[in-house]
Structure formats: C-alpha cells, structure tokens
C-alpha cells in the first residue's frame, strides 16, 4: 500500500472523468488508487526518472489500458510532459486545458531501497551508486571523489542536518585517497566510525546516505522547478499534493505553498499543517514514519466562472 493512501485520496478527491498527474509514479500504488476513483473515463499521466520503477508501474497499471500514460522523465519536466499528455499545441495562443490534480511523492521507493545493486541502502552490500536514473550522471561514489572536502561537508550538513558532517567528509575523502571506499557497506562502516555510534533512534549512516542521494539526483533543484511548474497546470478546483519525507524538503514545500496561498495568488490551503501517517500505518510500514503531506487547491474565479489553467 502506498504511503498515506487514504489521506491522498481524501485530499485530491478524484472523481470520474478527471485527469491527474502522478509526477513520481514509482511502482504505481497511488496511481492505481486514482485511476480506480476516476473510472470509467478518467486519465492519468505517470512520470518517473527510474526506468526500472516505470517497468513495474507499467505491469501494475496494465488493467487501466489507454486511461494511463507512462513516461520516463524527471518531475521537474512536468509541464512539458503535461502539454504532451493534454494535447496542447506550442504557440497556439489559446487557453489550454488543465488537470484536476497533481501528486508528487518525494520519497525513495521500496523498489530502490530493496535492490542492493542500486546503492541506496546502508543495510546491504552494493555499489555506491544512488542514481534514480541509471542512464545518466555520476554515481554517489564519483561525486564523493570529485568534490572538495569542504563542499562535501556543507552538502551533507545542508541536505540532512547531520551534525558530524565535517568529520564524515574528512573520513570520506581520506578513504577515497586510500582507495578504501568500494561499497555501501564500506561507506556505512566509515560513517559509524566517524560519528562514534552505530544506532540511536536511527542508524548513524541514515542522514549521510540521504544527503548523498539528494545530491546525486539534484532533488532540491528538481523540487524547486516542480513547485514552480505544477500549480500552473491546474484548472479551477484542481489540487496539488506533495509528500515530503524530511524537514528540509517539507520546508521548501511549505514556503512555496505559503506564497501560492497569499491573497490574490489564486490558491487556498487544504492542509494548514502537514498530514502525518497514523500509528497503525507506521507500525505496518516503518518507512512511512517521516511522511508529511501538504495540499493546496486552485480557487474558482470570483464571478463563478472556471478559469483555464495558466499558459505553459
């Protein structure tokens, strides 16, 4: 079951015939729920930068036939993909149709965490990769090797609030020089030694692995571009929902939503505070523990008419 499934459905409120975008479709869990709620003729565009996750989603969502369109791409490109999905023509000058909802689930998926060869988990031996899209870009190991120690420390601290970031960066660079950093197990063990502890509420490597994953995949930059583009895709009454998994991401989403819900900006908040998973959900799925869901809705025009989505 996808994270915060009931809450996502309640806040997005999908109805028959509506069009939605799942900008991080993953294995297709949220997408399947939305497609069932929009039956018999609702449509959904699912994006993911991970080709292996898309293959899983394609099998899972096959029952919905032509109602679902899947595309390989980053969620920062949501406007381009939406234009293709909705059939808008570049430069037509006419108002283009919008969608009724956009969802982004920012967490790393179980498909990725449970595959040692992807390098996302410190609990299994694997290459230091961490790329969501393995067809492009440097691996986490290559990023560690290329960055200056000070820059690496700043990135680890800024992306995860790791208080031992300088000590960890120093140890990482020394290990690279000694050619002693070859696997995720090496990386996790090095972080444990650098921080002086293995387990507290979480494993000592949790924050650094998070920061390296975010750095390799430019998750902060992608999120900012997505939050700039996605609101303009919504028709009146359309909803934008984002699930963040740590405080840094959630702060970015909160700030963007605050701007969008200022007087005259065109949106209202559906969640004044982030919606969190229940105790029952986190017991069944500990990986849901950090999830925070925020949602906004595009206002109707004051005269009661339904405005078209912004040009894109």
N, C-alpha and C positions, 0 to 999 in steps of 0.2 A: 504494500500500500504506500503511495507517495506521501511525503510529509505534509501535514496539515490539510489532508484531503477534504474533510468536511468543511473546514473553515474557508478554503479556497472556493469551493462550490457555493457556499453561502454568500461570500463577498463578491464574486464575479457574477453570480446569479444568471448563468447561461440559460437561454430559452430556445425552443425550436426555431430553426431557420436562421439563427445568428451566426456571425463569423468571428472567429477568435484566432489569436496568435499565441502559441507557446514558444517563447523565444529561446528556451533551453529545454528542449523536449526530452532529452535523456532517453530512458527506456520507455517513455510514453505513458507513464502512470497517470499524471494529471490530464494529459491529452485524451486518454480513453474516457475519463470521467466527463470531460467537457463534451466530447462527441456524443456520448450517450444522452446527455442532458439537452443537446441541441437537435436530436433526431426529430423528424426523419431527414431534414434537408439542411441542417447547419453544416458549416465548413470550418476547417482548422488548418492553419499553416504551422508546421513544427520545424524549428531550426535547431541545429546543434553543430558545434565545431568538431565534435568527436564522431568520426565516421563509423567507429565500432558501435557506439551507442545508437546511432541512426539505424544501423542494420537491425539491432534488437527492436527498436521502435517500429521499424517497417513490418517486422513479423507480428508484433503485438497488435498493431493497428490495422492489419490487413483486412479485418472484418468490416471496416468502415469504407472500404473501396475508394471511390473518387471523392468522397467527402473530406479526405485528408490529403494534404500535400506536404511532403517532407523535403527539406533542403539542407545541404551541407554548407554551413556558414556561421560566422560569429554573430552574437546577438547585437553587437554594435551596428550591424548592417541591416537591422530590422526594417528600416524604411525602404531600402532598395528591394528587399525580398517581399515586403508588403505590396509594393507597387506591381510587382510581377504577379503576385497572388490575386490581387483585386482587378488586374487588367487595365490599370491607369496608363495613359499614354504620355510619355515625356513631352513637355512643352505644349500640351493641348490647350492650356489656359482655362479649362473647365474645372469646376469643383469635382474632386474625385471622391469616391465612396470611402468611408472609414470602416473600422471594425468595431465590434461590440465589447471586446476585451483583449487585453494583452497580459500575459503572465511571464515572469522570469523567476526561476528557482536557481539561486546563485551557488548552491552548494555543490561540492564534488559528489559524484554519484557512487552508489554501491558498486556499480559495474566497474568503475575506475579503482576504487579502494580495494576491491576484492581480487584484482588482477595484479599479481606481483610484478609482472613484466612492464606495467605502466609506471611503477616507481612512486606512486602516491602514498603508499603506506609504510610506516616505520615498523610494522609488525611482521613483515615478510621480507625475505631477501629478493632484491631485484635491482635493475639498473637505476641510476639517479636520473630519471627522465622527467616525469611530471608534466609533459605536454598534453593538453587536451586534444590538440590536433597534431598527430604524429607525422603529418606530411610536411610540416614546416617548422622553422625556428629552432633555436638552440635548446638543448636539454638543460635541466637544472644543474647537472654536473658541469656543463660547458659554461653556464652563467656564473657559477661559483668560481671557476678557474679564471674567467675573463675580468671579473670585477675587482676593483681596488678594495682593500680590506675595509677602509672607512666607509665606502659606498655600500658595501655588502652589509656592514653592521647597521647603517642607517636604514637600509631597506628591511632588514629583519625586524628592527625595532618598530618602524613606522607601520609595517603591514601586519604586525601581530602583537605589539606591546610587550615583546619579550625583553625582560629587564636585564638579561645576561647577553644581549645581542653582541656587544663588543668582544666579550670573551669567546663567544661562539664563532664569530667571524675570524678572530685571530687563529683559533684552532682549525677552522676550515681551510684557511689559506696555508697554514703550516702543513696540513695533511695533503693538500694539492701539491705542494713543493716536494713532499716526501713520496709522492705517488701512492699514498695510503688511503685514498678515498675512491673506492671502486664500486660500492654497492650501497643500497639504502640501509643495510644493516651497519656498515661502516659509519654512515652518516649519523644514524640514531645513536650508536655507541659513543661516537665522538661528542655529540651534544650532551649526553648523560655525563660524560667525564668533565666537560667544560662547565656545566651548571652545578655539578656536585650532587645531583639527585636523579633518581630514575622515575619515581612515581609520587605524585601528590594527589590532587583531585584528577589530574590528567598526567599522561606520560610527559617527561621532560622535553621530548622532541616534538610534541604536538604543535607548538606555536611556530617553531622554525620551519617545519615541513609546510605548514600553512603559508607562511611568508614566502618561501621559495616557490611554491605552486602559484601563488598570486603574481609573483614577479615574472616567472617564466611565461605565464599566459596573459600578462598585462591586464589583469582582472579589474584593477581600479580604472584604467583608461577605458576599457570596454564598457564598464558600468556607467561612467560619465557620459559616453557617447550614446548609450542606450537610453538613459534618462532624458537626454536632450531630444531624441527622435521619437520615442514611443508615445508621449502624450499627444503629439500631432496626428497620430494615426487613428485616434478615437473619434467616433461620431458622438453626438449628444447622448448622454446616458451611458456611454462607454466607460469601462473601468480598467484601471491599471493596477496590477497586484505584483508585488515583489517580495520574495522570501530571501532574507539575508541570514547568514549563519555566524557572523561575529560582529562585534561592536563597531569596527571600522567601516565595514560595508553598510551597516544599518545607519550610521551617522550620515553617510553620503546620501542614502535613500531618504532619510528624514529631512535633510536640508533641501533636497530637490522638491520633495512633496510640500514642504513649507512654502517655498517660493510659488509653486503652482496653485496653492490654495489661498494665496493673498487676495484681497479684494480686487476684482477686475481681472484676475489671472485665468478664470474660466473653469476652475475645478473646486470640488468640495472633498474634504477628508471623510472617508468611511471608517477609518481607524485612527482615533486620536492617539492611542498608544499601540505599540506592536502587539499583534495577537501571537500568543505563545502556545506550544503544544501542551496537551493535558499530561498529567502524571501517568495516565494509562498509556498514552502514546509513547512517551519517553521510556517507559518500562519495557514496552514491546519493541521499541526501536530506539536504542540509546543514541544513535546518530542524529535523531531529531532534536536532541536536547537544546541546541543553540539556536533553533529556528525562530525567526521573527518575521511576521507577515504584516505588511502595510499596504493599504489600498486607497486609491482616490477615484472619483467619478467626475466625468465631464458634465458641466451644467447644461441644462436646456437653455435656449435663448429666452430672454426676458419676455418677449411677446408671445411665447408659447410655441414658436416655430422651432424646428430642429435644424441647427446649422450644420453645414457639411464639415468634415474634418479639414484641418489646415492643409494647405498645399504642401506636397512633399515630392 
